[in-house]
């Protein structure tokens, strides 16, 4: 099983956790359950988890509020480091979200 680590800014701002906390309790439960399933079974395939590019992967959550949420992470040793989260609105993952996730990954390392 992997340890899940959430990215924080240099000033200690937990931006990914803040993103998750912005949802209603029922939606947060789904996000947490999906992340836990990936934590236990990584590498796990679609539809719950999929490779994006390079070292980046995503956890896919379909929420009761009828939104699609993605958490982008990378694996480092026995850790899954979640670096970005967003509400998916289009078919393809937007380049700006991939770039932000990769920049945070490099900062983390």
C-alpha positions in Angstrom: 0.0 0.0 0.0 1.2 3.5 -0.8 1.2 6.6 1.4 -0.7 9.5 0.0 0.9 12.9 0.2 -0.7 16.2 -0.8 1.3 18.9 -2.4 1.6 22.2 -0.4 3.0 25.5 -1.7 6.4 26.8 -0.4 4.5 28.8 2.1 2.6 25.7 3.4 -0.7 26.3 1.7 -2.4 22.9 1.2 -3.9 23.8 -2.2 -5.0 20.2 -3.2 -6.6 19.6 0.2 -8.3 22.9 0.0 -9.7 22.0 -3.4 -11.0 18.7 -2.0 -12.5 20.4 1.1 -14.4 22.8 -1.2 -16.9 20.0 -2.0 -19.9 18.9 -0.1 -19.5 16.0 2.3 -21.0 13.4 0.0 -18.7 14.4 -2.9 -15.7 14.4 -0.5 -16.5 10.8 0.5 -16.5 9.7 -3.1 -13.2 11.5 -3.8 -11.7 9.9 -0.7 -12.9 6.4 -1.5 -11.6 6.6 -5.0 -8.2 7.9 -3.8 -8.1 5.1 -1.2 -8.8 2.5 -3.9 -5.9 3.8 -5.9 -3.7 3.9 -2.8 -4.3 0.2 -2.1 -4.3 -1.0 -5.7 -1.9 1.2 -7.7 -1.2 0.7 -10.5 -4.9 0.2 -11.2 -6.4 0.9 -14.6 -9.4 2.7 -16.0 -12.0 3.8 -15.3 -10.7 4.8 -11.8 -7.1 5.6 -12.6 -5.2 6.3 -15.8 -1.8 7.4 -17.0 -1.7 10.9 -18.4 1.9 11.6 -19.5 5.4 11.0 -18.2 5.2 10.3 -14.5 1.7 11.8 -14.1 -1.4 9.8 -13.4 -5.0 10.7 -12.6 -7.7 9.5 -10.2 -11.1 9.9 -11.8 -14.1 10.6 -9.6 -17.7 10.8 -10.7 -19.5 12.8 -8.0 -23.1 12.6 -6.8 -23.3 16.3 -7.7 -22.9 15.2 -11.3 -19.4 16.6 -11.7 -16.2 14.9 -12.8 -13.2 15.5 -10.6 -9.6 14.6 -11.4 -6.7 14.4 -9.0 -3.3 14.3 -10.7 -0.5 12.5 -8.9 2.9 10.9 -9.4 4.5 8.0 -7.7 7.7 8.4 -5.7 9.0 5.4 -3.9 6.1 4.2 -1.8 4.2 7.4 -2.0 1.5 8.8 -4.2 2.0 12.6 -4.3 -1.2 14.4 -5.3 -0.1 17.7 -7.0 -3.3 19.0 -8.5 -7.1 18.7 -8.6 -9.7 20.1 -11.0 -13.3 19.7 -12.2 -13.2 18.2 -15.6 -15.3 20.1 -18.1 -14.0 18.9 -21.5 -13.0 15.5 -22.9 -9.3 16.0 -23.0 -7.3 17.1 -19.9 -6.5 20.8 -20.4 -2.8 21.6 -21.1 -2.8 24.2 -18.4 -3.8 21.6 -15.8 -1.1 19.2 -17.0 1.5 22.0 -17.0 0.6 23.1 -13.4 0.7 19.5 -12.2 4.1 18.9 -13.8 5.5 22.2 -12.4 4.3 21.2 -8.9 5.9 17.8 -9.3 9.2 19.3 -10.1 8.9 21.7 -7.1 8.1 18.8 -4.9 11.2 16.8 -6.0 
